[in-house]
Amino acid sequence: MNNQDGLSRQRIVEQAADWVVRLQDEDLSYEQIEQWNQWMEASAEHARAFDDVSLMWQAAARLPEDLLPPSRLSRGEGAAVVQERARPSPAQPARRRRWLRVAAVAAVVCVGIGLGAMRLLDRDGVAADAVQVYATARGELGHYVLEDRSQIDLGPGSQLRVQIGPARRQLELVAGQAYFSVARDAARPFEVRAGGLIAQALGTRFAVEQRASGVAVTVTEGHVQVNDVSPDMDGRKTVQLVAGQQTALGAGGGLSAPHAIDARDALAWMDGNVVYAGEPLGNVIADLNRYSAIPVTLGDGSLAERPVTGRWSTRDVDAWLEGMARTFSLDVVRSTDGIVLERRTDEVER
């Protein structure tokens, strides 16, 4: 790499660091998020630099102080900010941004040295935080208040792992769906992993749902950063969402562009209903199985992509099932092993 390439890379990293810091702001406008999206899409190098800085920033914020190399820290005050994640007074926004920008770049430099030691601590159990597991049965909803005052509404047939410590709040949605009302804590980002993505916020409200076709994140308040952390997958790696927007991570990797969604419909399950507007039938069947005491399957897998539009009560699974059968001209075949939605004989012969 020649000197010119090195300078170009340095400028891109500095721009990425600036965006990482700007996206931490509480009052980030929709126009600023659009500017960030345009910057990300302008070059694959931009996206790679942003991912590097963002991930290293998060990792450096979790390192114990004695694991950060002193020789690197002495270069500027910014490295100390990585440690403390201190919140300055409102009278110093420009100075704060300058310090944090330096800290973001410093994170890329210093975290490589300390990260291995941090992982050893976690592996040996020295720095690991206690894990709590929350789970709901089929057809059951759960509401939980965490020790940091964040609240979680857990959908039916769902499982969530929660790990909260002095330096981090990490959760994993193993199955199902959950709605998070996050208590603001600037020193401890709130991260939810599901499938191949991580949704990160400081204080906001958003939902994460494991689907048959992938994972979806819907924001109802504030803004959330979503990262695709799937290994060896192409496509959009990072998305910023504001209230009323959703992104999805499919099986092939890559996040969908932010798109508008009716949050009331997306969260209708919290009120005992489901609302669909062009939802793939395979996802709807997966939802149905969170409520049905008898497993439901499609007799013809090619039907899984058929779009479903409608509204049903989750308290009346039979009506929901029969409604879908009528919509797609299917027969409901019941046996001791479960329920199968089969194409009607007259439909197959056409």
Buried (B, 14 or more C-beta within 10 A) or exposed (E): EEEEEEEEEEEBBBBBBBBBBBBBBEEBEEEBBEEBBEBBEEEEEBBBBBBBBBBBBBBBBBBBEEBBBEEBBEEBEBBBBBBEBEEEEEEEEEEBBBBBBBBBBBBBBBBEBBBEBBEEBEEEEEBEBEEBEBBBEEBBBBEBEBEBEBBBBBBBBBBBBBBBEEBBBBBBBBBBBBBBBBBBBEEBBBBBBBBBBBBBBBBBBBBBBBBBBBBBBBBBBBBBBBBBBBEEBEEBBBBBBBBBBBBBBBEEBBBBEBEEBEBEBBBBBBEEBBBBEEBBBBBBBBBBBBBBEEEBBBEEEEBBEBEBEBEBBBEEBEEBBBBBBEEBEBEBEEEEEEBBBBBEEEEEEE
